[in-house]
Amino acid sequence: MRMTTGIERYFRPLRIQGYAGPQIYKEVYMHYIHFLNEDGTVQRSKLDKTTDGKFFKEAVNNTERSMWGEAEYTFPDGNTKRLLALGTDMNGQPVLPQV
């Protein structure tokens, strides 16, 4: 049996009390250890750790841009959304756009 590692990027939706703008997401990196059979198929996987990334919001239109980063992500339900990274304050909290 062989072992290999893999990282999956996931966007977790957040609910922020009092905020009524576009949906906010937290980027999460999930680090896995994969145990492979001799033929290369995955026998089992084990979640090793998770690492938090940036905060993102849904892009309202195609002209909106972010100087902190952008991503297109296909969610498990099949919808693909364009996400814009948000800046953070000194405490690591997202700077929410004015609505």
DSSP file (Angstrom, degrees, kcal/mol; ACC not computed):
  #  RESIDUE AA STRUCTURE BP1 BP2  ACC     N-H-->O    O-->H-N    N-H-->O    O-->H-N    TCO  KAPPA ALPHA  PHI   PSI    X-CA   Y-CA   Z-CA
    1    1 A M              0   0    0      0, 0.0     2,-0.3     0, 0.0    36,-0.2   0.000 360.0 360.0 360.0 136.2    0.0    0.0    0.0
    2    2 A R  E     -A   36   0A   0     34,-1.5    34,-3.1    35,-0.1     2,-0.4  -0.744 360.0-145.1-107.7 158.4    1.3    3.5   -0.9
    3    3 A M  E     +A   35   0A   0     -2,-0.3     2,-0.3    32,-0.2    32,-0.2  -0.955  20.5 168.2-121.7 144.9    0.4    6.8    0.7
    4    4 A T  E     -A   34   0A   0     30,-2.3    30,-3.5    -2,-0.4     2,-0.3  -0.945  24.5-126.9-144.3 165.0    0.1   10.2   -1.0
    5    5 A T  E     -A   33   0A   0     -2,-0.3     2,-0.3    28,-0.2    28,-0.2  -0.800  21.3-178.2-115.4 158.3   -1.2   13.6    0.0
    6    6 A G  E     -A   32   0A   0     26,-2.0    26,-3.4    -2,-0.3     2,-0.4  -0.991  15.5-146.9-151.7 152.7   -3.8   15.9   -1.5
    7    7 A I  E     -A   31   0A   0     -2,-0.3     2,-0.4    24,-0.2    24,-0.2  -0.988  11.1-164.5-124.3 129.2   -5.3   19.3   -0.8
    8    8 A E  E     -A   30   0A   0     22,-2.4    22,-3.1    -2,-0.4     2,-0.5  -0.936  12.3-142.7-113.1 136.7   -8.9   20.3   -1.7
    9    9 A R  E     +A   29   0A   0     -2,-0.4     2,-0.3    20,-0.2    20,-0.2  -0.848  25.3 176.7 -99.1 130.9  -10.0   23.9   -1.8
   10   10 A Y  E     -A   28   0A   0     18,-2.7    18,-3.2    -2,-0.5     2,-0.6  -0.975  24.3-143.4-135.8 145.8  -13.5   24.5   -0.4
   11   11 A F  E     -A   27   0A   0     -2,-0.3    16,-0.2    16,-0.2    44,-0.0  -0.951  16.1-160.4-113.7 116.2  -15.6   27.6    0.1
   12   12 A R  E     -A   26   0A   0     14,-2.9    14,-2.8    -2,-0.6     2,-0.1  -0.835  20.0-124.0 -98.1 123.7  -17.8   27.5    3.2
   13   13 A P  E     -A   25   0A   0      0, 0.0     2,-0.3     0, 0.0    12,-0.2  -0.403  26.3-154.2 -68.2 142.5  -20.8   30.0    3.3
   14   14 A L  E     -A   24   0A   0     10,-2.8    10,-0.6    -2,-0.1     2,-0.5  -0.867   8.9-148.2-115.2 149.8  -20.9   32.3    6.3
   15   15 A R        -     0   0    0     -2,-0.3     2,-0.5     8,-0.1     8,-0.0  -0.982  14.3-169.4-115.6 121.2  -23.8   34.1    7.9
   16   16 A I    >   -     0   0    0     -2,-0.5     3,-2.0     3,-0.2     2,-0.1  -0.951  27.1-118.1-114.4 121.0  -23.0   37.5    9.4
   17   17 A Q  T 3  S+     0   0    0     -2,-0.5     3,-0.1     1,-0.3    -2,-0.0  -0.326  96.5  12.2 -61.7 130.2  -25.7   39.0   11.5
   18   18 A G  T 3  S+     0   0    0      1,-0.2     2,-0.5    -2,-0.1    -1,-0.3   0.370  96.9 119.0  86.7  -3.8  -26.9   42.4   10.2
   19   19 A Y    <   +     0   0    0     -3,-2.0    -1,-0.2     1,-0.1    -3,-0.2  -0.845  30.1 169.9 -99.8 127.6  -25.3   41.9    6.8
   20   20 A A        +     0   0    0     -2,-0.5    -1,-0.1    -3,-0.1     3,-0.1   0.153  44.0  99.5-122.2  17.9  -27.6   41.8    3.8
   21   21 A G  S    S-     0   0    0      1,-0.2     3,-0.1    76,-0.1    78,-0.0   0.075  84.7 -36.0 -87.4-158.7  -25.2   42.0    0.8
   22   22 A P  S    S-     0   0    0      0, 0.0    -1,-0.2     0, 0.0    38,-0.0  -0.223  82.2 -79.9 -60.5 152.8  -23.8   39.3   -1.5
   23   23 A Q        -     0   0    0     -3,-0.1    35,-1.8    34,-0.1     2,-0.4  -0.257  45.1-143.0 -57.3 135.9  -23.1   35.9    0.1
   24   24 A I  E     -AB  14  57A   0    -10,-0.6   -10,-2.8    33,-0.2     2,-0.3  -0.839  17.0-167.4-102.8 139.9  -19.8   35.8    2.0
   25   25 A Y  E     -AB  13  56A   0     31,-3.5    31,-3.0    -2,-0.4     2,-0.5  -0.931  16.1-140.7-126.9 150.2  -17.6   32.6    1.9
   26   26 A K  E     -AB  12  55A   0    -14,-2.8   -14,-2.9    -2,-0.3     2,-0.3  -0.955  23.2-131.7-108.2 126.6  -14.6   31.5    3.9
   27   27 A E  E     -A   11   0A   0     27,-2.9    26,-3.5    -2,-0.5     2,-0.4  -0.627  27.4-173.6 -78.1 131.4  -11.9   29.6    1.9
   28   28 A V  E     -AB  10  52A   0    -18,-3.2   -18,-2.7    -2,-0.3     2,-0.6  -0.995  15.7-152.9-131.0 130.8  -10.8   26.4    3.6
   29   29 A Y  E     -AB   9  51A   0     22,-3.2    22,-2.6    -2,-0.4     2,-0.6  -0.912  11.7-158.4-101.8 123.5   -8.0   24.1    2.5
   30   30 A M  E     -AB   8  50A   0    -22,-3.1   -22,-2.4    -2,-0.6     2,-0.6  -0.909   4.9-153.5-107.1 117.3   -8.5   20.5    3.5
   31   31 A H  E     -AB   7  49A   0     18,-2.9    17,-3.0    -2,-0.6    18,-1.2  -0.793  17.5-172.2 -94.9 121.7   -5.3   18.4    3.6
   32   32 A Y  E     -AB   6  47A   0    -26,-3.4   -26,-2.0    -2,-0.6     2,-0.5  -0.825  23.1-146.7-115.0 150.7   -5.8   14.7    3.0
   33   33 A I  E     -AB   5  46A   0     13,-2.5    13,-2.4    -2,-0.3     2,-0.5  -0.987  23.1-157.5-109.7 121.8   -3.7   11.6    3.3
   34   34 A H  E     -AB   4  45A   0    -30,-3.5   -30,-2.3    -2,-0.5     2,-0.6  -0.868   6.5-152.2-104.1 131.0   -4.7    9.0    0.6
   35   35 A F  E     -AB   3  44A   0      9,-3.0     8,-3.1    -2,-0.5     9,-1.4  -0.912  21.6-157.3-101.5 119.6   -3.9    5.3    1.0
   36   36 A L  E     -AB   2  42A   0    -34,-3.1   -34,-1.5    -2,-0.6     6,-0.2  -0.722  10.8-130.3-104.5 146.0   -3.6    3.7   -2.5
   37   37 A N    >   -     0   0    0      4,-3.1     3,-1.5    -2,-0.3   -35,-0.1  -0.260  42.4 -94.0 -75.2 174.7   -4.0    0.1   -3.6
   38   38 A E  T 3  S+     0   0    0      1,-0.3    -1,-0.1     2,-0.1    -2,-0.0   0.807 126.9  55.0 -62.7 -30.2   -1.3   -1.5   -5.8
   39   39 A D  T 3  S-     0   0    0      2,-0.1    -1,-0.3     1,-0.0    -3,-0.0   0.446 122.0-104.8 -85.6   1.4   -3.3   -0.5   -9.0
   40   40 A G  S <  S+     0   0    0     -3,-1.5     2,-0.2     1,-0.3    -2,-0.1   0.382  76.6 133.4  95.5  -3.7   -3.4    3.2   -7.9
   41   41 A T        -     0   0    0      1,-0.1    -4,-3.1    -5,-0.1     2,-0.5  -0.505  65.3-102.3 -79.4 152.3   -7.0    3.4   -6.8
   42   42 A V  E     -B   36   0A   0     -6,-0.2    -6,-0.3     1,-0.2     3,-0.1  -0.617  32.7-176.7 -78.0 121.0   -7.8    5.1   -3.5
   43   43 A Q  E     -     0   0A   0     -8,-3.1     2,-0.3    -2,-0.5    -7,-0.2   0.911  69.4 -25.3 -80.1 -47.9   -8.5    2.5   -0.8
   44   44 A R  E     -B   35   0A   0     -9,-1.4    -9,-3.0     2,-0.0    -1,-0.4  -0.978  57.2-141.6-159.7 161.2   -9.3    5.2    1.9
   45   45 A S  E     -B   34   0A   0     -2,-0.3     2,-0.4   -11,-0.2   -11,-0.2  -0.950   8.0-158.4-128.5 150.0   -8.6    8.8    2.7
   46   46 A K  E     -B   33   0A   0    -13,-2.4   -13,-2.5    -2,-0.3     2,-0.6  -0.995  21.2-126.9-131.1 127.8   -8.0   10.5    6.0
   47   47 A L  E     -B   32   0A   0     -2,-0.4   -15,-0.2   -15,-0.2     3,-0.1  -0.626  27.9-179.5 -72.4 119.1   -8.5   14.2    6.7
   48   48 A D  E     -     0   0A   0    -17,-3.0     2,-0.3    -2,-0.6   -16,-0.2   0.914  56.4 -31.6 -88.5 -49.3   -5.2   15.3    8.2
   49   49 A K  E     -B   31   0A   0    -18,-1.2   -18,-2.9     2,-0.0     2,-0.4  -0.982  49.0-129.8-162.4 165.1   -5.9   19.0    8.9
   50   50 A T  E     -B   30   0A   0     -2,-0.3     2,-0.4   -20,-0.2   -20,-0.2  -0.964  15.9-161.9-123.3 145.3   -7.7   22.1    7.6
   51   51 A T  E     -B   29   0A   0    -22,-2.6   -22,-3.2    -2,-0.4     2,-0.2  -0.993  17.5-129.6-127.4 129.8   -6.3   25.5    7.0
   52   52 A D  E     -B   28   0A   0     -2,-0.4   -24,-0.2   -24,-0.2     2,-0.1  -0.540  28.0-178.4 -78.3 143.9   -8.3   28.7    6.7
   53   53 A G  E     -     0   0A   0    -26,-3.5    -1,-0.1     1,-0.3     2,-0.1  -0.034  37.0 -40.3-113.3-141.5   -7.8   31.0    3.8
   54   54 A K  E     -     0   0A   0    -28,-0.1   -27,-2.9    -2,-0.1     2,-0.4  -0.258  53.6-107.2 -84.6 171.4   -9.2   34.3    2.7
   55   55 A F  E     -B   26   0A   0     31,-0.5    31,-3.0   -29,-0.2     2,-0.3  -0.833  39.0-172.0 -95.6 140.7  -12.8   35.6    2.8
   56   56 A F  E     -BC  25  85A   0    -31,-3.0   -31,-3.5    -2,-0.4     2,-0.3  -0.912  11.6-157.6-130.1 157.3  -14.6   35.9   -0.5
   57   57 A K  E     -BC  24  84A   0     27,-2.3    27,-3.0    -2,-0.3   -33,-0.2  -0.947  33.7 -96.4-129.7 156.1  -17.9   37.4   -1.7
   58   58 A E  E     - C   0  83A   0    -35,-1.8     2,-0.3    -2,-0.3    25,-0.2  -0.476  41.6-115.4 -68.6 138.9  -20.0   36.5   -4.7
   59   59 A A        -     0   0    0     23,-2.5    23,-0.2    -2,-0.2     3,-0.1  -0.610  19.0-156.1 -74.4 132.2  -19.4   38.9   -7.7
   60   60 A V  S    S-     0   0    0     -2,-0.3     2,-0.3     1,-0.2    -1,-0.2   0.877  73.3  -2.3 -79.1 -39.2  -22.6   40.9   -8.4
   61   61 A N  S >  S-     0   0    0      1,-0.0     3,-0.9     0, 0.0    -1,-0.2  -0.889  78.1 -99.3-144.0 175.2  -21.7   41.5  -12.1
   62   62 A N  T 3  S+     0   0    0     -2,-0.3    -3,-0.0     1,-0.2    -2,-0.0   0.586 114.1  61.7 -77.8  -8.9  -18.8   40.8  -14.5
   63   63 A T  T 3  S+     0   0    0      2,-0.0     2,-0.2     0, 0.0    -1,-0.2   0.620  79.5 102.2 -90.7 -12.4  -17.2   44.3  -14.1
   64   64 A E    <   +     0   0    0     -3,-0.9     2,-0.3     2,-0.0    -5,-0.0  -0.525  51.0 179.4 -75.2 134.7  -16.5   43.9  -10.4
   65   65 A R        -     0   0    0     -2,-0.2     2,-0.4    19,-0.0    19,-0.1  -0.861  19.3-144.8-131.5 164.7  -12.9   43.1   -9.5
   66   66 A S        -     0   0    0     -2,-0.3     3,-0.4     1,-0.1    19,-0.1  -0.999   9.7-153.4-133.3 135.2  -10.8   42.6   -6.4
   67   67 A M  S    S+     0   0    0     -2,-0.4     3,-0.1     1,-0.2    19,-0.1   0.531  97.5  58.3 -82.4  -4.3   -7.2   43.5   -5.8
   68   68 A W  S    S-     0   0    0     17,-0.4    -1,-0.2     1,-0.3     2,-0.2   0.558 120.7 -72.0 -98.9 -11.3   -6.8   40.7   -3.3
   69   69 A G        -     0   0    0     -3,-0.4    16,-3.1    16,-0.3    -1,-0.3  -0.536  37.2-131.4 137.1 158.4   -7.8   37.9   -5.7
   70   70 A E  E     -D   84   0A   0     14,-0.2     2,-0.3    -2,-0.2    14,-0.2  -0.962  17.8-175.3-138.9 154.6  -10.6   36.2   -7.6
   71   71 A A  E     -D   83   0A   0     12,-2.5    12,-3.8    -2,-0.3     2,-0.5  -0.995  20.2-145.3-150.0 146.4  -11.7   32.6   -8.0
   72   72 A E  E     -D   82   0A   0     -2,-0.3     2,-0.4    10,-0.2    10,-0.2  -0.974  29.3-176.9-109.1 129.0  -14.2   30.6  -10.0
   73   73 A Y  E     -D   81   0A   0      8,-2.4     8,-2.4    -2,-0.5     2,-0.7  -0.987  24.1-145.0-133.2 133.8  -15.6   27.7   -8.0
   74   74 A T  E     -D   80   0A   0     -2,-0.4     6,-0.3     6,-0.2     5,-0.1  -0.880  25.7-145.2 -97.0 114.8  -18.0   25.0   -8.9
   75   75 A F    >   -     0   0    0      4,-2.9     3,-2.6    -2,-0.7   -65,-0.0  -0.295  28.8 -99.9 -75.8 162.3  -20.1   24.1   -5.8
   76   76 A P  T 3  S+     0   0    0      0, 0.0    -1,-0.1     0, 0.0    -2,-0.0   0.755 122.3  61.5 -56.6 -25.0  -21.2   20.6   -5.0
   77   77 A D  T 3  S-     0   0    0      2,-0.1     3,-0.1     1,-0.0    -2,-0.0   0.489 121.4-106.2 -80.9  -0.7  -24.7   21.4   -6.4
   78   78 A G  S <  S+     0   0    0     -3,-2.6     2,-0.3     1,-0.3    -1,-0.0   0.296  76.6 133.2  97.7  -8.9  -23.1   22.1   -9.9
   79   79 A N        -     0   0    0     -5,-0.1    -4,-2.9     1,-0.0     2,-0.5  -0.606  44.2-150.2 -78.2 132.3  -23.4   25.9   -9.8
   80   80 A T  E     - D   0  74A   0     -2,-0.3     2,-0.4    -6,-0.3    -6,-0.2  -0.900  18.9-177.6-102.4 129.0  -20.2   27.8  -10.8
   81   81 A K  E     - D   0  73A   0     -8,-2.4    -8,-2.4    -2,-0.5     2,-0.6  -0.952  27.0-128.5-128.1 146.1  -19.8   31.2   -9.2
   82   82 A R  E     - D   0  72A   0     -2,-0.4   -23,-2.5   -10,-0.2     2,-0.4  -0.834  31.3-162.9 -91.2 125.7  -17.2   33.9   -9.6
   83   83 A L  E     -CD  58  71A   0    -12,-3.8   -12,-2.5    -2,-0.6     2,-0.4  -0.886   8.8-151.7-116.1 141.9  -15.9   34.9   -6.1
   84   84 A L  E     -CD  57  70A   0    -27,-3.0   -27,-2.3    -2,-0.4   -14,-0.2  -0.939  21.1-122.8-114.1 130.5  -13.9   38.1   -5.1
   85   85 A A  E     -C   56   0A   0    -16,-3.1   -17,-0.4    -2,-0.4     2,-0.3  -0.427  24.6-143.6 -71.2 144.2  -11.5   38.1   -2.2
   86   86 A L        -     0   0    0    -31,-3.0   -31,-0.5   -18,-0.1    10,-0.1  -0.783  14.8-115.2-105.3 151.0  -12.1   40.6    0.5
   87   87 A G        -     0   0    0      8,-0.3     8,-2.9    -2,-0.3     2,-0.3  -0.388  30.6-138.5 -74.3 162.9   -9.5   42.5    2.5
   88   88 A T  B     -E   94   0B   0      6,-0.3     2,-0.1    -2,-0.1    -1,-0.0  -0.884   6.3-126.2-123.6 157.1   -9.2   41.9    6.2
   89   89 A D    >   -     0   0    0      4,-2.5     3,-1.7    -2,-0.3    -1,-0.1  -0.157  48.2 -78.8 -87.1-171.2   -8.7   44.1    9.2
   90   90 A M  T 3  S+     0   0    0      1,-0.3    -1,-0.0     2,-0.1    -2,-0.0   0.780 131.3  52.0 -61.9 -27.1   -6.0   43.8   11.9
   91   91 A N  T 3  S-     0   0    0      2,-0.1    -1,-0.3     3,-0.0     0, 0.0   0.380 119.5-106.4 -92.4   4.1   -7.9   41.1   13.7
   92   92 A G  S <  S+     0   0    0     -3,-1.7    -2,-0.1     1,-0.3    -1,-0.0   0.592  74.9 137.9  83.7  10.0   -8.4   39.0   10.5
   93   93 A Q        -     0   0    0      1,-0.1    -4,-2.5     3,-0.0    -1,-0.3  -0.643  60.3 -99.2 -89.0 147.9  -12.0   39.8   10.1
   94   94 A P  B     -E   88   0B   0      0, 0.0     2,-0.9     0, 0.0    -6,-0.3  -0.362  23.3-128.9 -68.8 143.1  -13.4   40.5    6.6
   95   95 A V        -     0   0    0     -8,-2.9    -8,-0.3    -2,-0.1    -7,-0.0  -0.829  34.0-142.1 -87.6 106.8  -13.9   44.2    5.6
   96   96 A L        -     0   0    0     -2,-0.9     2,-0.1     1,-0.1     3,-0.1  -0.453  14.0-110.7 -77.1 141.2  -17.5   43.9    4.3
   97   97 A P        -     0   0    0      0, 0.0     2,-0.3     0, 0.0   -76,-0.1  -0.380  36.6-104.3 -67.1 147.1  -18.5   45.9    1.3
   98   98 A Q              0   0    0      1,-0.1     0, 0.0    -2,-0.1     0, 0.0  -0.568 360.0 360.0 -72.8 131.7  -20.9   48.8    1.9
   99   99 A V              0   0    0     -2,-0.3    -1,-0.1    -3,-0.1   -80,-0.0   0.377 360.0 360.0-111.5 360.0  -24.4   47.9    0.8
